[in-house]
Amino acid sequence: MEDDFSDLAQDHWDTPDIGQPLWQLLCKTIEPREAPHKWLPAGVTLLAGKAKVGKSTLAEPIAEEVSLNSSVLYLALEYNERMVQQRFARFQKQHRLHMVCEGQMKRMGAGGEAEFEDLLLKVEPSFVVIDLLSKIKRRNTGHYDAEYTAMGEIKELIDKFDTDCLVITHSGKPNGSDSDDPFDKIMGSTALQGAADNLMIMLPAAGSMRLLTKGRLIQPSEKNLEFCDGVYTERTNAGAALKDLKPFQARVLDALEKSPMRQAELMVKLNCQKAQISTACKALAANNQIRREDRNSPWELV
């Protein structure tokens, strides 16, 4: 008897109306989505941070850049028309951006789902910003299933039109029961996190902003942003992540980014004492940020 069950399956099973055999799906040519912006992954991204930390200030220049090349739908649901004029004054006619202001759109569950779908159909955006999630999502009891459904129906519409979306929400205040995971501070049920493709959180540091990202199809990452002249720029040097937390270690990393150096060379370069450079190098090596083959070899970035 042959090990072929295809005829048996055909005889005893009707073709299902829903879904498809896995092999058919795997044979489809589905191009991966390109990230809409260098700071954002593809898909539905939930961006959280404390109130007034700068979430909208980050979203606006992202929309500004994207709208130069493709259509953007921006739901500024906390801004009246006067506020929009002030915050978006630098935008020009060449920016393909469709704006929805405060009071111009209903909440999901009260007619907003039809309005949202109509906007996605007619604007045909490649990128959507929802600012703020609480102004559009369906009212519910806050239980896990209800929150997941509320976020899920937004994601389903975004996926239906094959676009990318940045959804802005708040993070909660720190308390004694907080875990070490910064993403646990995203306000509301963990269902909101489960429904999104990606999670981002903004954490202020002295003079800069840490932007942490993780998702289903991406590796966790951290970017360090600096706010200057009304816009964010990314610090890309080796010591960027430590500049505010451990400035001397950041200087060591920046020095080694140019070329490997022995400990004595670093002392001269940074004008520091042997004990200071030794302590910094040991700490960086323990964190797998620098390495050397032996005591006589130069330190280098990992």
C-alpha positions as CSV (number, residue, x, y, z in Angstrom):
1,M,0.0,0.0,0.0
2,E,1.4,3.4,-1.0
3,D,2.0,6.2,1.5
4,D,-0.2,8.6,-0.5
5,F,-3.2,9.9,1.2
6,S,-4.2,12.5,-1.4
7,D,-6.9,10.3,-3.1
8,L,-8.2,9.2,0.3
9,A,-8.5,12.8,1.4
10,Q,-10.2,13.8,-1.9
11,D,-12.8,10.9,-1.5
12,H,-13.7,11.6,2.1
13,W,-13.3,15.4,2.5
14,D,-14.9,18.3,0.7
15,T,-12.7,21.3,0.0
16,P,-13.1,23.7,3.0
17,D,-14.5,27.1,2.2
18,I,-12.1,28.8,4.7
19,G,-8.3,28.7,4.6
20,Q,-6.0,26.7,2.2
21,P,-3.4,24.0,2.3
22,L,-0.2,25.2,3.8
23,W,1.8,24.3,0.6
24,Q,-0.4,26.6,-1.5
25,L,0.3,29.5,0.9
26,L,4.0,28.8,0.9
27,C,4.1,28.8,-2.9
28,K,2.5,32.2,-3.1
29,T,4.8,35.1,-4.1
30,I,4.3,37.6,-1.3
31,E,6.8,40.5,-1.2
32,P,7.8,41.6,2.3
33,R,6.7,45.0,3.3
34,E,9.3,47.7,3.4
35,A,9.6,49.7,6.6
36,P,7.7,53.0,6.1
37,H,10.5,54.9,7.8
38,K,14.1,54.3,9.1
39,W,12.7,54.4,12.7
40,L,9.6,52.3,12.2
41,P,9.2,48.6,11.3
42,A,6.5,47.5,8.8
43,G,3.0,46.7,10.1
44,V,1.0,48.0,13.0
45,T,3.2,49.6,15.6
46,L,2.0,50.6,19.0
47,L,4.1,53.6,20.3
48,A,3.9,54.3,24.0
49,G,5.4,56.9,26.4
50,K,4.5,59.2,29.2
51,A,2.2,62.1,28.6
52,K,4.0,65.0,26.9
53,V,7.2,63.0,26.5
54,G,7.3,63.7,22.7
55,K,5.4,60.9,21.0
56,S,3.5,63.2,18.7
57,T,6.6,65.3,18.1
58,L,8.2,62.0,16.8
59,A,5.2,61.0,14.7
60,E,4.9,64.4,12.9
61,P,8.3,64.5,11.2
62,I,8.0,60.8,10.3
63,A,4.7,61.6,8.5
64,E,6.4,64.7,7.0
65,E,9.1,62.5,5.4
66,V,6.8,59.7,4.3
67,S,4.2,62.1,2.8
68,L,6.8,63.5,0.3
69,N,6.7,60.2,-1.6
70,S,3.4,58.6,-0.8
71,S,0.0,59.3,0.8
72,V,-0.4,59.6,4.6
73,L,-3.6,59.5,6.6
74,Y,-3.1,61.4,9.9
75,L,-5.8,61.1,12.6
76,A,-4.9,63.9,15.0
77,L,-7.8,63.2,17.2
78,E,-6.6,65.4,20.1
79,Y,-5.9,68.5,18.0
80,N,-8.4,71.1,17.0
81,E,-7.9,73.0,13.7
82,R,-6.0,75.8,15.4
83,M,-3.6,73.3,16.9
84,V,-3.1,71.6,13.6
85,Q,-2.2,74.9,11.9
86,Q,0.4,75.6,14.5
87,R,2.0,72.1,14.7
88,F,1.9,71.4,10.9
89,A,2.7,74.9,9.6
90,R,6.0,73.7,8.0
91,F,4.1,71.2,5.7
92,Q,3.7,72.2,2.1
93,K,1.3,71.3,-0.7
94,Q,3.7,68.6,-2.0
95,H,3.2,66.7,1.3
96,R,0.4,64.2,0.5
97,L,-1.2,64.2,3.9
98,H,-4.9,63.9,4.7
99,M,-5.7,65.3,8.1
100,V,-8.6,64.3,10.5
101,C,-8.9,66.6,13.5
102,E,-10.6,66.4,16.8
103,G,-14.4,65.9,16.6
104,Q,-14.3,65.0,12.9
105,M,-14.5,61.2,13.3
106,K,-16.6,58.9,15.5
107,R,-15.2,56.3,17.8
108,M,-15.1,52.6,16.8
109,G,-18.4,51.0,17.8
110,A,-20.3,54.3,17.2
111,G,-19.8,54.5,13.5
112,G,-16.1,55.1,13.4
113,E,-15.3,51.7,11.8
114,A,-17.3,52.7,8.7
115,E,-15.6,56.1,8.6
116,F,-12.2,54.7,9.1
117,E,-12.7,52.1,6.3
118,D,-14.0,54.9,4.0
119,L,-10.9,57.0,4.7
120,L,-8.6,54.0,3.9
121,L,-10.5,53.3,0.7
122,K,-10.5,56.9,-0.6
123,V,-7.2,58.3,0.7
124,E,-5.3,55.0,-0.2
125,P,-2.6,55.8,2.4
126,S,0.7,53.9,2.5
127,F,1.1,55.1,6.1
128,V,-1.5,55.9,8.9
129,V,-0.9,57.7,12.2
130,I,-3.5,57.3,14.9
131,D,-3.0,59.9,17.6
132,L,-4.4,58.9,20.1
133,L,-5.6,55.3,20.5
134,S,-8.0,56.1,23.3
135,K,-9.8,58.6,21.1
136,I,-10.8,56.0,18.5
137,K,-10.9,52.6,20.0
138,R,-14.1,51.0,21.0
139,R,-15.3,51.6,24.6
140,N,-15.2,48.5,26.7
141,T,-14.9,47.1,30.1
142,G,-11.2,46.9,30.0
143,H,-11.1,43.1,30.2
144,Y,-8.5,41.3,28.2
145,D,-10.8,39.9,25.5
146,A,-12.6,43.2,25.0
147,E,-9.3,45.1,24.8
148,Y,-7.8,42.6,22.3
149,T,-11.0,42.9,20.2
150,A,-10.9,46.7,20.3
151,M,-7.2,46.8,19.1
152,G,-7.8,43.9,16.8
153,E,-10.5,45.5,14.7
154,I,-8.2,48.5,14.1
155,K,-5.4,46.2,13.0
156,E,-7.8,44.2,10.7
157,L,-8.8,47.3,8.8
158,I,-5.1,48.3,8.4
159,D,-4.2,44.8,7.2
160,K,-7.2,44.7,4.8
161,F,-5.8,47.7,3.0
162,D,-2.2,46.4,3.3
163,T,-0.7,49.6,4.8
164,D,1.4,50.5,7.8
165,C,0.2,52.3,10.9
166,L,1.7,54.0,13.9
167,V,-0.8,53.9,16.9
168,I,0.1,56.3,19.7
169,T,-0.9,55.5,23.3
170,H,0.3,56.3,26.9
171,S,2.5,54.4,29.3
172,G,1.6,54.2,32.9
173,K,3.2,55.8,35.9
174,P,6.0,53.7,37.5
175,N,5.1,51.8,40.7
176,G,6.6,49.3,43.1
177,S,5.2,46.3,41.2
178,D,6.8,47.2,37.8
179,S,8.9,44.5,36.1
180,D,12.3,45.2,34.5
181,D,10.6,45.0,31.1
182,P,9.9,48.6,29.9
183,F,7.2,47.4,27.6
184,D,5.1,46.3,30.6
185,K,4.6,50.0,31.3
186,I,2.3,50.4,28.2
187,M,-1.0,51.6,29.7
188,G,-4.0,49.3,29.5
189,S,-4.4,45.6,29.2
190,T,-1.6,43.5,27.8
191,A,-4.1,42.7,25.1
192,L,-3.2,45.9,23.4
193,Q,0.4,44.7,23.1
194,G,-0.7,41.3,21.9
195,A,-2.8,42.6,19.0
196,A,-0.1,44.9,17.5
197,D,2.7,43.7,15.2
198,N,5.3,45.8,16.9
199,L,5.8,47.7,20.2
200,M,7.8,50.9,20.7
201,I,8.3,52.8,23.9
202,M,10.0,56.2,24.4
203,L,12.0,56.6,27.6
204,P,13.5,60.0,28.4
205,A,17.2,60.2,29.4
206,A,19.2,63.3,30.3
207,G,19.3,65.3,27.1
208,S,18.1,62.5,24.8
209,M,15.4,59.9,24.2
210,R,15.7,56.1,24.1
211,L,13.4,54.5,21.5
212,L,13.0,50.8,22.2
213,T,11.4,48.5,19.6
214,K,10.4,44.8,19.4
215,G,8.0,42.9,17.2
216,R,6.9,39.6,15.7
217,L,9.2,39.7,12.7
218,I,12.0,42.0,13.9
219,Q,14.9,41.8,16.3
220,P,14.6,44.0,19.4
221,S,16.5,47.3,18.9
222,E,17.3,50.5,20.6
223,K,17.8,53.9,19.1
224,N,19.0,57.1,20.8
225,L,17.4,60.3,19.7
226,E,18.4,63.8,20.3
227,F,15.9,66.7,20.2
228,C,17.3,69.8,18.6
229,D,15.6,72.7,16.8
230,G,12.2,71.1,17.0
231,V,13.1,67.8,15.5
232,Y,14.6,64.4,16.5
233,T,17.9,63.2,15.1
234,E,19.4,59.8,15.8
235,R,22.7,59.4,17.6
236,T,24.6,56.7,15.7
237,N,28.0,56.7,17.3
238,A,29.2,53.7,19.2
239,G,28.7,55.3,22.6
240,A,25.3,56.8,21.9
241,A,23.4,54.5,24.2
242,L,25.6,55.2,27.2
243,K,26.2,59.0,26.7
244,D,23.7,60.0,29.3
245,L,23.9,57.0,31.6
246,K,27.6,56.3,31.7
247,P,29.4,59.1,29.8
248,F,33.0,57.9,30.4
249,Q,32.2,54.4,29.0
250,A,30.5,56.2,26.0
251,R,33.8,58.0,25.4
252,V,35.7,54.7,25.4
253,L,33.3,53.2,22.9
254,D,33.5,56.3,20.6
255,A,37.3,56.2,20.8
256,L,37.4,52.5,19.9
257,E,35.0,53.1,17.0
258,K,37.8,54.8,15.1
259,S,40.4,52.1,15.7
260,P,41.3,49.4,18.2
261,M,43.5,50.7,21.1
262,R,45.5,49.3,23.9
263,Q,44.7,50.4,27.4
264,A,47.7,52.8,27.6
265,E,46.7,54.4,24.3
266,L,43.1,54.9,25.6
267,M,44.6,56.6,28.7
268,V,46.4,59.1,26.5
269,K,43.5,59.6,24.1
270,L,41.0,60.2,26.9
271,N,43.4,62.0,29.3
272,C,42.4,59.8,32.2
273,Q,43.9,57.7,35.0
274,K,44.8,54.0,34.7
275,A,42.2,52.9,37.3
276,Q,39.4,54.8,35.5
277,I,40.1,53.3,32.1
278,S,40.6,49.8,33.6
279,T,37.3,50.0,35.4
280,A,35.4,51.2,32.3
281,C,37.0,48.6,30.0
282,K,36.2,45.7,32.4
283,A,32.5,46.9,32.6
284,L,32.2,47.2,28.8
285,A,33.8,43.8,28.3
286,A,31.5,42.2,30.9
287,N,28.6,43.6,28.8
288,N,30.1,42.1,25.6
289,Q,30.6,45.6,24.1
290,I,34.4,45.4,23.7
291,R,36.9,42.6,23.7
292,R,40.6,41.8,23.4
293,E,42.6,38.6,22.8
294,D,44.9,39.0,25.8
295,R,46.2,41.6,28.2
296,N,48.8,42.8,25.6
297,S,46.3,43.1,22.7
298,P,44.3,46.2,21.9
299,W,40.6,46.6,22.9
300,E,38.1,46.6,20.0
301,L,34.4,46.9,19.6
302,V,32.4,43.7,19.5
